[in-house]
Amino acid sequence: MKKQHKSLLILLLTAMIWGFAFVAQLVGANSVGTFTFNAVRFMLGGVSLIPVILIFERQKTEKSRLRTTIFAAVAAGVILFGASTLQQLGITYTGSAGKAGFLTGIYTVIVPIIGIFLKRKTSINTWIGAVLTVIGLYFVSFCDGFSSVGAGDIVLIIGAFMWALHIIVIDTFSNRIYSLRFAAIQFITCAMLSTICALMFEDISLAAVMEAKLPILYAGIMSVGVAYTCQIIGQKHADPTAASIILSTESIFSALGEAIMLGLILPGWDYTPLSPLNYLGCGIIFCAVIISQLNFKKQKNT
């Protein structure tokens, strides 16, 4: 299997884990504040990578590569702090995992737009895929229309720009870093900033954290420790816009999670089953992913 195809499969796995994490974030928001939730989950994600680093990255360290890793990881951690904070706040305000999945997925078109300013070429099929993805995301999460756009929606849209920037940063440094160390450092950076804000703006309660332990464990170990690390590895051999399209399928899993999982684990939760338009949106996103990976260039006869 080609490295590019392996990368896309890894990114699809990332999207699936992230999509279900929206549900965990929504449930966790009922027990703990935004900064507390992120502080615990990102610290958990960072610490969970330490034994993995000791196993897979014990080789001799190149000083220049290590310096690049630390610099890039801290920068990515600051951006991740902003993006994750806005996302968690948006989920809290909107009370909808599916809606949050859609508005976060807008980074699909933001990434190639940023690429223009960075003088990066994006193929026409990738642009088509990006536009189709946004259309599909609309049907997945907003099939009833934009009847109510509130503060939470605006927060999530601003957050989408942060997620796009995060993807660009990873793409810029992915081939010049130690992936696992990069992941751990960015998580711990994000956790430290979240902890500082939690101490300043929230009442931290151990009882509340324990009440939200299951959502925090999933969001910490799976969404942070596993999925974000998979993102870094997956983006090594994938175009950033194509990667953003694959990652945007998280909206499908967030909608599925909200419609199905909440009904199973929290029977009293008010959730809405998927409609035909939701399924149409999923189909459009699937087509967008396929189109973005097609090569329309004519092969030269040999």
C-alpha positions in Angstrom: 0.0 0.0 0.0 1.3 3.4 -0.9 2.4 5.8 1.9 -0.3 8.3 0.8 -3.0 5.7 1.0 -1.8 4.6 4.4 -1.8 8.3 5.5 -5.4 8.7 4.4 -6.6 5.6 6.3 -4.8 6.9 9.4 -6.5 10.3 9.0 -9.9 8.6 8.5 -9.3 6.8 11.8 -8.4 10.1 13.4 -11.7 11.6 12.1 -13.8 8.7 13.5 -12.2 9.1 17.0 -12.6 12.9 16.9 -16.2 12.6 15.8 -17.2 10.5 18.7 -15.2 12.8 21.0 -17.7 15.6 20.3 -20.2 13.5 22.2 -17.7 13.0 25.1 -17.1 16.8 25.1 -20.8 17.5 25.1 -21.4 15.2 28.1 -18.3 16.4 30.0 -19.4 20.0 29.6 -22.3 19.3 31.9 -19.9 18.5 34.8 -16.8 20.6 34.4 -15.8 23.9 32.9 -14.1 24.3 29.5 -10.6 25.0 30.8 -10.7 22.3 33.5 -12.0 19.7 30.9 -9.2 20.6 28.5 -6.5 20.8 31.1 -7.2 17.3 32.4 -7.7 15.6 29.0 -4.7 17.1 27.3 -2.4 16.4 30.3 -3.7 12.9 30.2 -3.0 12.6 26.5 0.5 14.0 26.9 1.4 11.7 29.8 0.0 8.7 28.0 2.5 9.2 25.2 5.6 9.0 27.5 5.9 5.2 27.5 5.3 5.2 23.8 8.1 7.6 23.2 10.4 5.6 25.4 9.7 2.5 23.2 9.6 4.0 19.7 11.8 7.1 19.9 14.8 6.0 21.9 17.2 6.4 19.0 20.0 8.9 19.1 18.7 12.5 19.0 19.7 15.0 16.4 20.0 18.3 18.1 18.7 20.4 15.2 15.7 18.1 14.7 15.0 18.1 18.4 15.1 22.0 18.5 12.7 22.1 15.6 10.4 19.6 17.3 10.3 21.6 20.5 9.7 25.0 18.7 7.0 23.6 16.4 5.3 21.7 19.2 5.1 24.7 21.5 3.7 26.8 18.7 1.2 24.1 17.8 0.3 23.7 21.5 -0.6 27.4 21.7 -2.8 27.2 18.6 -4.3 23.9 19.9 -5.1 25.7 23.2 -7.0 28.4 21.3 -8.8 26.0 18.9 -9.8 23.4 21.6 -11.0 26.2 24.0 -13.2 27.7 21.3 -14.5 24.3 20.3 -15.4 23.3 23.9 -17.0 26.7 24.6 -19.0 26.3 21.3 -20.2 22.8 22.2 -21.2 24.1 25.7 -23.2 27.0 24.2 -24.8 25.2 21.3 -25.5 21.9 23.2 -25.1 20.0 19.9 -22.3 17.7 18.9 -23.5 17.5 15.3 -23.7 21.3 14.9 -20.2 21.6 16.5 -18.9 19.0 14.0 -20.3 21.0 11.1 -18.9 24.4 12.1 -15.6 22.9 13.0 -15.4 21.2 9.6 -15.4 24.6 7.8 -11.6 24.4 8.1 -11.9 22.3 5.0 -12.2 25.4 2.8 -10.1 27.6 5.1 -7.0 25.5 4.7 -6.6 25.9 0.9 -7.5 29.6 1.2 -4.6 30.0 3.7 -2.5 28.0 1.2 -3.0 30.7 -1.4 -1.3 33.2 0.8 1.5 30.8 1.5 1.9 30.3 -2.3 0.9 26.6 -2.2 -0.8 25.2 -5.3 -4.1 23.3 -4.8 -5.5 21.1 -7.5 -9.0 21.8 -9.0 -10.3 18.4 -7.8 -9.2 19.3 -4.2 -11.1 22.6 -4.4 -14.2 20.8 -5.7 -13.9 18.3 -2.9 -13.6 21.1 -0.3 -16.7 22.9 -1.6 -18.7 19.6 -1.7 -17.5 18.8 1.8 -19.0 22.1 3.2 -22.3 21.3 1.3 -22.3 17.8 2.8 -21.6 19.2 6.2 -24.6 21.5 5.9 -26.9 18.5 5.3 -25.4 16.5 8.0 -25.9 19.2 10.7 -28.1 22.0 9.4 -30.8 20.3 7.3 -33.4 22.4 9.0 -31.7 25.6 8.0 -29.9 28.4 9.9 -33.0 29.5 11.8 -31.0 30.2 14.9 -27.3 31.3 14.7 -26.1 32.2 18.2 -22.9 33.0 20.1 -21.9 29.4 20.2 -22.0 29.2 16.4 -19.8 32.2 16.0 -17.3 30.8 18.6 -17.1 27.5 16.6 -16.5 29.4 13.3 -13.6 31.4 14.8 -12.3 28.1 16.1 -12.4 26.6 12.6 -9.8 29.2 11.6 -7.6 28.0 14.5 -8.0 24.3 13.4 -7.0 25.3 9.9 -3.9 27.0 11.2 -3.1 24.0 13.3 -3.2 21.7 10.2 -1.0 24.1 8.3 1.6 24.2 11.1 1.7 20.4 11.3 2.1 20.2 7.5 4.9 22.7 7.6 7.0 20.8 10.1 5.8 17.2 9.8 8.9 15.9 8.0 11.4 17.7 10.3 10.2 16.6 13.7 10.1 13.6 16.1 6.3 12.9 15.7 5.7 11.4 19.2 7.7 14.0 21.1 6.0 16.7 19.1 2.6 15.4 20.0 3.4 15.1 23.7 4.9 18.6 23.9 2.0 20.2 22.2 -0.5 18.4 24.4 1.4 19.4 27.6 1.7 23.0 26.4 -2.1 23.1 25.8 -2.7 21.5 29.1 -0.6 24.0 31.0 -2.3 27.0 29.4 -5.7 25.4 30.1 -4.7 24.8 33.7 -3.6 28.5 34.2 -7.0 29.7 32.8 -8.9 27.1 34.9 -7.2 28.4 38.1 -8.0 32.0 37.0 -11.6 31.7 35.8 -13.1 28.4 37.1 -13.9 26.6 40.4 -12.0 23.4 40.1 -13.8 20.5 41.8 -12.3 17.0 42.1 -15.8 15.6 42.5 -16.9 17.2 39.3 -13.9 15.8 37.5 -14.7 12.3 38.8 -18.3 12.7 37.6 -17.0 13.4 34.1 -14.3 10.7 34.3 -15.5 8.6 31.4 -15.8 11.5 28.9 -12.5 12.9 30.1 -10.8 9.4 29.7 -12.1 9.0 26.1 -11.3 12.6 25.2 -7.8 12.4 26.8 -6.6 9.0 25.8 -8.4 8.4 22.5 -9.1 11.9 21.1 -5.8 13.4 22.3 -3.3 10.7 22.9 -4.3 8.5 19.9 -6.1 10.7 17.4 -3.9 13.8 17.4 -0.8 11.6 17.2 -2.4 9.8 14.2 -3.0 13.2 12.6 0.7 14.1 12.9 1.7 10.8 11.4 -1.0 10.8 8.7 -0.2 14.3 7.5 3.4 13.4 6.7 2.4 12.0 3.3 -0.8 13.9 2.6 -1.6 17.2 1.0 -2.9 19.6 3.7 -6.2 20.3 1.9 -6.8 16.7 1.2 -6.0 15.9 4.8 -8.5 18.5 6.0 -11.2 16.9 3.7 -10.5 13.5 5.2 -10.5 14.9 8.8 -13.8 16.8 8.1 -15.6 13.4 8.0 -15.5 13.8 11.8 -18.7 15.7 11.4 -20.4 12.4 10.1 -19.3 10.6 13.2 -20.2 13.4 15.5 -23.8 13.4 14.0 -23.9 9.6 14.3 -22.6 9.7 17.8 -25.2 12.3 18.9 -28.1 10.5 17.2 -27.2 7.0 18.4 -24.6 6.9 21.2 -26.4 9.5 23.5 -29.6 7.5 23.2 -27.8 4.3 24.3 -25.6 5.6 27.1 -28.0 8.4 28.3 -31.6 7.3 27.7 -33.0 10.5 29.1 -31.0 12.7 26.7 -32.8 14.7 24.1 -31.4 13.6 20.8 -32.7 13.4 17.2 -32.4 10.4 14.9 -30.7 10.9 11.5 -33.0 12.1 8.7 -32.7 11.3 5.0 -31.0 14.7 4.4 -28.4 13.8 7.0 -27.6 10.6 5.1 -27.5 12.7 1.9 -24.9 14.9 3.5 -22.8 11.8 4.5 -23.0 10.6 0.9 -21.9 14.0 -0.5 -18.9 14.1 1.9 -17.9 10.6 0.9 -18.0 11.7 -2.8 -15.9 14.7 -1.9 -13.3 12.6 -0.3 -13.1 10.4 -3.5 -13.0 13.4 -5.8 -10.2 15.1 -3.8 -8.0 12.0 -4.3 -8.6 11.6 -8.1 -5.8 12.5 -10.5 -7.2 14.4 -13.5 -3.9 14.9 -15.2 -3.5 13.0 -18.5 -0.9 10.4 -18.4 1.8 10.8 -21.1 2.2 8.0 -23.6 5.5 6.2 -23.4 
